[in-house]
């Protein structure tokens, strides 16, 4: 389907993934399987910033609140009574975390590793993402399944 990188931890991926369009897969050490597929296609707009591609997308996950993978990891953490009890202890001790810190803690909890495939264009990234989601659905955290 594509040429994929090796699996690396999320923090390493944040620094290693290229600033190019492409598709990334995340696997969770908690579930020992691929749990999420995403893509980064260049956004249209008038921004004067250089394109960030996959690196920009992955950096959002390590920064706290972000849609997609970050939100899915937080959803799963919030469904874990043990994780919630730990957060409640922090709140009761007068040390509540901000929402962004909860999101970061949820990402850490998921023990994520990523691999990626670079594509020539954003359109190719979207097409590859669709094929990978179709192959792995319904076992993914992604909210939507393959497009019809």
C-alpha positions in Angstrom: 0.0 0.0 0.0 2.9 2.4 0.9 6.4 2.5 2.3 6.1 2.9 6.0 8.7 4.1 8.6 9.6 2.0 11.6 7.5 2.3 14.7 8.8 4.9 17.2 7.4 6.5 20.4 5.2 9.5 20.1 7.9 11.9 21.4 10.5 10.6 18.9 7.9 10.8 16.1 7.2 14.4 16.9 10.8 15.2 16.1 11.4 12.6 13.3 8.3 12.8 11.2 8.8 15.0 8.1 7.0 18.2 7.4 5.4 16.6 4.3 1.9 15.3 3.5 1.3 11.7 4.4 -0.5 9.2 6.6 0.4 8.0 10.1 -0.7 5.1 12.1 -0.7 4.9 15.9 -0.6 1.7 17.9 -1.3 1.5 21.6 0.9 -0.4 24.0 -2.3 -0.9 26.1 -4.1 -2.7 23.3 -1.1 -3.9 21.4 -2.6 -3.1 18.0 -3.1 -0.2 15.5 -5.8 2.0 17.0 -5.8 5.2 14.9 -5.0 6.2 11.3 -4.7 9.9 10.4 -3.4 12.0 7.6 -1.8 15.4 7.2 -2.6 17.2 3.9 -1.6 20.8 3.5 -4.3 23.1 4.7 -5.5 25.7 2.3 -5.4 29.3 3.5 -3.4 32.5 3.5 -1.0 31.5 6.3 2.5 32.8 5.8 3.9 29.9 7.9 5.8 27.2 6.1 3.9 23.9 5.6 4.1 21.6 8.7 2.7 18.4 7.2 2.7 15.4 9.4 5.1 17.0 11.9 2.7 19.8 12.7 -0.2 17.3 13.2 1.8 15.0 15.5 3.0 18.0 17.5 -0.6 18.9 18.3 -1.1 15.6 20.0 2.0 16.1 22.3 0.8 19.6 23.2 -2.5 18.6 24.8 -6.0 19.0 23.5 -6.3 18.1 19.9 -9.0 16.5 17.8 -8.6 13.0 16.4 -6.0 10.8 18.1 -5.7 13.1 21.2 -9.5 13.2 21.7 -9.8 9.4 21.2 -7.0 8.8 23.8 -8.8 11.1 26.3 -12.1 9.4 25.6 -10.6 6.0 26.6 -8.8 7.4 29.6 -12.1 8.9 30.9 -13.7 5.5 30.6 -11.0 4.0 32.8 -12.1 4.1 36.5 -8.5 3.7 37.8 -7.3 6.7 35.7 -10.3 8.8 36.8 -9.6 7.9 40.5 -6.0 9.1 40.1 -7.4 12.4 38.7 -9.9 12.7 41.5 -7.1 12.2 44.1 -5.3 15.1 42.5 -8.4 17.3 42.6 -9.1 16.4 46.2 -5.5 17.2 47.1 -6.0 20.7 45.7 -3.8 19.9 42.7 -6.3 19.8 39.8 -4.8 19.7 36.3 -5.9 21.9 33.4 -7.8 20.2 30.6 -4.7 20.2 28.4 -2.7 18.4 31.0 -5.5 15.7 31.3 -5.2 15.3 27.6 -1.4 14.9 27.8 -1.8 12.4 30.6 -4.3 10.4 28.5 -1.8 10.3 25.6 0.9 9.1 27.9 -1.5 6.5 29.3 -2.1 5.1 25.8 1.6 4.3 25.3 1.5 5.4 21.7 3.9 4.5 18.9 3.7 5.9 15.4 4.8 5.0 11.9 4.1 7.0 8.8 4.2 7.0 5.0 5.0 10.2 3.0 2.9 10.9 0.0 3.5 13.3 -2.9 0.4 15.4 -2.3 -2.3 16.0 0.2 -4.8 14.3 -2.1 -2.6 11.2 -2.1 -2.5 11.3 1.7 -6.3 11.4 1.9 -6.6 8.5 -0.5 -4.1 6.4 1.4 -5.7 7.2 4.7 -9.1 6.0 3.3 -7.6 2.7 2.1 -5.9 2.1 5.4 -9.0 2.9 7.4 -11.0 0.6 5.1 -8.6 -2.2 5.8 -8.5 -1.8 9.6 -12.0 -0.6 10.3 -13.9 -1.3 12.7 -10.9 -1.9 15.1 -9.8 1.8 15.1 -10.4 4.6 17.5 -11.2 6.8 14.5 -14.8 8.2 14.8 -15.7 7.5 11.2 -15.3 4.4 9.2 -14.4 4.2 5.5 -16.2 6.8 3.3 -18.8 5.4 1.0 
